């Protein structure tokens, strides 16, 4: 019904930047909240950033001031701009969307930050 496709992950050096994107396709009439989560090896999945349908945002304390979440409603896409990357940002990043009340997940994209 709804598929989320993520892109933009890869390798970066500490202090560098990456931009993740996640585009939804399928039977979509409206999208509510969008978010990014991440999961590092041996750890549980944690929320990184969320953006509501109205544009309000929330960030995990560990990424505040470094990451920015945004959305393009016309393209059914959510972005995560990641600056000043740290090795501890290394994880698989997943996007999530409510369409319109059901929750959908992307396949995950690997982000690796070297020292």
Secondary structure, 3 states (H helix, E strand, C coil): CEEEEEECCEEEECCCCEEEEEEEEECCCCCCCEEEEEECCCCCCEEEEEECCCCCEEECCCCCCCEEEEEEHHHCEEEEEECCCCHHHCEEEEEEEECCCCEEECCCEEEEEEC
